[in-house]
Amino acid sequence: MVHHHHGHPDFRGHPEKYREKYRRLGRKNLLVSTPDLLKKLPEARWQPNLVPVDDPAYAPDATDWTDPAFWSGPLRLTHAPSRRDLKNTDELLATVHDLNAAGQRVDLDLIDNVPHSVCLARKKAAHACFDHMQGYFGMSSLESLSQGRAVIAGLDDWDLDAIRGFVGETTPIPWLIARDAQALRTRLAELAADPDRRRAAGQAARRFMVEHWSDRRCAAALADFLDTIE
């Protein structure tokens, strides 16, 4: 029996209930999908989520890096929150409004309640994606990184350390870090002002996913875990 936690609200709110259950039943094969969940279930092992990096829906088009027109114009930004109240949507909307009022064009595509295939296509049409500023990261980050898009998120030191443990201490981390509204404004202003920076961030994101976070590597990590089960 393997228990694999993905951040369900009941688990986040009452982790000791689950820990006691596993102790009582003698369950030791425990996985979590993001590093932050190790704080709630330290007995577990982090199994990184994967995306199929070679699937066209998750990969940049062949012309993305050679077409300057794609990266020009107003910054095209996406945000696809599972819950707006938990993903800093209000802060993002306020920041985008302020930047536009100051003449720094940001065209925000707020993606909500659409099929996943539509969500992926809209994210791929953008220059950048905002995940959230809760300290951790989710599938939205990984999808856009794989698509070769700049990704802004408020990763905390705990998650950054965990990521380095998986990909290597010297591997550059491609997320653009924004832990508060002022940092978010700075990151967006930088991207809005410089199309070359958008493209460079996207290239770094794609390279990171292909070389260090591919579905093959994540599957191999899971296979290693399964080999330890007695």
C-alpha positions as CSV (number, residue, x, y, z in Angstrom):
1,M,0.0,0.0,0.0
2,V,1.3,3.4,-1.0
3,H,-0.2,6.7,0.1
4,H,0.5,9.6,-2.2
5,H,-0.6,13.0,-1.0
6,H,-1.4,15.9,-3.4
7,G,-2.2,18.7,-1.1
8,H,-5.9,18.1,-0.5
9,P,-7.3,20.7,1.9
10,D,-8.2,18.2,4.5
11,F,-4.7,16.8,4.6
12,R,-3.2,20.3,4.7
13,G,-5.5,21.3,7.5
14,H,-5.3,18.1,9.6
15,P,-2.0,16.3,8.8
16,E,-1.8,14.7,12.2
17,K,-5.0,12.8,11.5
18,Y,-3.3,11.1,8.6
19,R,0.0,10.6,10.4
20,E,-1.8,8.8,13.3
21,K,-3.7,6.6,10.8
22,Y,-0.5,5.5,9.2
23,R,1.2,4.9,12.5
24,R,-1.8,2.8,13.7
25,L,-1.8,0.7,10.5
26,G,1.9,0.4,10.2
27,R,1.9,2.2,6.8
28,K,5.4,3.4,5.8
29,N,5.2,3.8,2.0
30,L,4.3,7.5,1.9
31,L,4.8,10.0,-1.0
32,V,4.0,13.7,-1.4
33,S,3.8,15.6,-4.7
34,T,5.4,18.8,-3.6
35,P,8.2,19.6,-1.1
36,D,6.1,21.8,1.1
37,L,4.0,18.8,2.1
38,L,7.0,17.2,3.7
39,K,6.5,19.8,6.5
40,K,3.1,18.1,7.2
41,L,4.3,14.5,6.6
42,P,8.0,14.4,7.3
43,E,8.0,10.6,7.1
44,A,7.2,10.7,3.4
45,R,9.4,11.0,0.4
46,W,8.9,13.7,-2.2
47,Q,8.0,12.4,-5.7
48,P,8.3,15.3,-8.2
49,N,5.3,15.8,-10.4
50,L,6.0,15.3,-14.1
51,V,4.8,16.7,-17.4
52,P,5.4,15.0,-20.8
53,V,8.0,17.4,-22.1
54,D,8.0,16.0,-25.6
55,D,4.2,16.2,-26.0
56,P,3.5,19.2,-28.4
57,A,1.0,20.6,-25.9
58,Y,3.8,20.9,-23.4
59,A,6.6,22.0,-25.7
60,P,7.4,25.3,-27.5
61,D,6.8,25.4,-31.2
62,A,9.8,25.1,-33.5
63,T,9.7,28.8,-34.4
64,D,9.4,30.2,-30.9
65,W,13.0,31.0,-30.5
66,T,13.6,32.4,-34.0
67,D,10.5,34.6,-34.3
68,P,11.1,38.0,-32.6
69,A,7.6,39.0,-33.4
70,F,6.3,36.4,-31.0
71,W,8.0,38.0,-28.0
72,S,7.4,41.6,-28.9
73,G,4.5,43.8,-28.0
74,P,2.8,44.0,-24.6
75,L,3.7,41.3,-22.1
76,R,1.2,38.4,-22.4
77,L,0.7,36.9,-19.0
78,T,-1.4,33.9,-17.9
79,H,-2.7,32.9,-14.5
80,A,-4.7,29.7,-14.0
81,P,-5.6,29.5,-10.3
82,S,-7.3,26.4,-8.9
83,R,-8.6,28.7,-6.2
84,R,-8.3,32.4,-6.5
85,D,-8.4,33.0,-2.8
86,L,-5.3,30.7,-2.3
87,K,-3.3,31.7,-5.4
88,N,-2.8,35.5,-4.9
89,T,-5.1,36.4,-7.7
90,D,-6.3,39.6,-6.1
91,E,-2.7,40.8,-5.7
92,L,-1.9,39.9,-9.3
93,L,-4.9,41.8,-10.6
94,A,-4.0,44.9,-8.6
95,T,-0.4,44.8,-9.8
96,V,-1.3,44.4,-13.4
97,H,-3.8,47.3,-13.1
98,D,-1.1,49.5,-11.6
99,L,1.5,48.6,-14.3
100,N,-1.0,49.3,-17.1
101,A,-1.9,52.6,-15.4
102,A,1.8,53.5,-15.4
103,G,2.1,52.7,-19.1
104,Q,3.8,49.3,-18.8
105,R,1.5,47.1,-20.9
106,V,0.6,43.7,-19.4
107,D,-2.2,41.8,-21.1
108,L,-3.4,39.3,-18.5
109,D,-5.3,36.1,-19.5
110,L,-7.0,34.8,-16.4
111,I,-7.8,31.2,-17.1
112,D,-10.7,29.7,-15.2
113,N,-13.1,26.8,-15.7
114,V,-11.9,25.6,-19.1
115,P,-10.8,22.1,-20.3
116,H,-7.2,21.4,-19.6
117,S,-6.3,21.3,-23.3
118,V,-7.7,24.8,-23.7
119,C,-5.8,26.0,-20.6
120,L,-2.5,24.6,-22.0
121,A,-3.1,26.2,-25.4
122,R,-3.8,29.6,-23.8
123,K,-0.7,29.4,-21.6
124,K,1.4,28.5,-24.6
125,A,0.2,31.6,-26.5
126,A,1.6,33.8,-23.7
127,H,5.1,35.0,-22.8
128,A,4.9,34.3,-19.1
129,C,2.8,32.6,-16.3
130,F,2.2,33.6,-12.8
131,D,1.7,30.7,-10.4
132,H,1.3,32.1,-6.9
133,M,3.2,33.4,-3.9
134,Q,2.4,30.8,-1.3
135,G,6.0,29.5,-1.1
136,Y,5.6,26.3,-3.0
137,F,4.8,25.5,-6.7
138,G,2.3,23.5,-8.6
139,M,1.5,21.9,-11.9
140,S,0.9,25.3,-13.5
141,S,4.6,26.2,-13.0
142,L,5.8,22.9,-14.5
143,E,3.5,23.1,-17.5
144,S,4.7,26.6,-18.4
145,L,8.3,25.9,-17.8
146,S,8.1,22.9,-20.1
147,Q,6.4,25.1,-22.7
148,G,9.4,27.4,-22.6
149,R,7.6,30.3,-20.9
150,A,8.9,32.6,-18.0
151,V,7.3,31.5,-14.7
152,I,6.9,33.8,-11.7
153,A,6.3,32.2,-8.3
154,G,7.1,32.9,-4.7
155,L,9.2,29.9,-3.9
156,D,10.5,29.8,-0.4
157,D,13.9,28.6,0.7
158,W,12.5,25.2,1.8
159,D,11.2,24.5,-1.7
160,L,14.3,25.9,-3.4
161,D,16.5,23.6,-1.3
162,A,14.4,20.6,-2.2
163,I,14.5,21.4,-5.9
164,R,18.3,21.7,-5.8
165,G,18.4,18.4,-4.0
166,F,16.6,16.8,-7.0
167,V,18.3,18.7,-9.9
168,G,21.7,19.4,-8.4
169,E,23.1,22.2,-6.3
170,T,24.7,24.0,-9.3
171,T,21.8,23.8,-11.6
172,P,20.2,27.2,-12.3
173,I,16.7,27.4,-11.0
174,P,14.5,29.0,-13.8
175,W,11.6,30.3,-11.7
176,L,11.5,34.1,-11.4
177,I,11.0,34.6,-7.7
178,A,8.4,37.0,-6.3
179,R,7.4,36.5,-2.7
180,D,5.4,39.7,-2.2
181,A,3.5,42.3,-4.2
182,Q,6.5,44.6,-4.7
183,A,8.6,41.8,-6.0
184,L,5.8,40.7,-8.3
185,R,5.6,44.2,-9.7
186,T,9.4,44.2,-10.3
187,R,9.4,40.9,-12.1
188,L,6.4,41.9,-14.3
189,A,7.9,45.3,-15.1
190,E,11.2,43.7,-16.1
191,L,9.4,41.3,-18.5
192,A,7.1,44.0,-19.8
193,A,10.1,46.3,-20.7
194,D,12.3,43.7,-22.3
195,P,11.2,41.1,-24.9
196,D,14.7,39.6,-25.0
197,R,14.4,38.9,-21.3
198,R,11.1,37.1,-21.9
199,R,12.6,34.9,-24.5
200,A,15.8,34.2,-22.4
201,A,13.7,33.2,-19.4
202,G,11.6,30.9,-21.6
203,Q,14.6,29.3,-23.1
204,A,16.1,28.7,-19.6
205,A,12.8,27.2,-18.4
206,R,12.6,24.8,-21.3
207,R,16.2,23.7,-21.0
208,F,15.7,23.1,-17.3
209,M,12.7,20.8,-17.8
210,V,14.3,18.8,-20.6
211,E,17.6,18.3,-18.9
212,H,16.6,18.0,-15.3
213,W,12.9,17.4,-14.8
214,S,11.8,15.3,-17.8
215,D,9.0,12.7,-17.4
216,R,11.7,10.1,-17.8
217,R,13.7,11.3,-14.9
218,C,10.6,11.7,-12.7
219,A,9.5,8.2,-13.6
220,A,12.9,6.9,-12.8
221,A,12.7,8.5,-9.3
222,L,9.3,6.7,-8.8
223,A,10.8,3.4,-9.9
224,D,13.6,3.8,-7.4
225,F,11.1,4.4,-4.7
226,L,9.0,1.3,-5.7
227,D,12.2,-0.8,-5.6
228,T,12.6,0.0,-1.9
229,I,9.2,-1.4,-1.0
230,E,9.4,-4.8,0.7
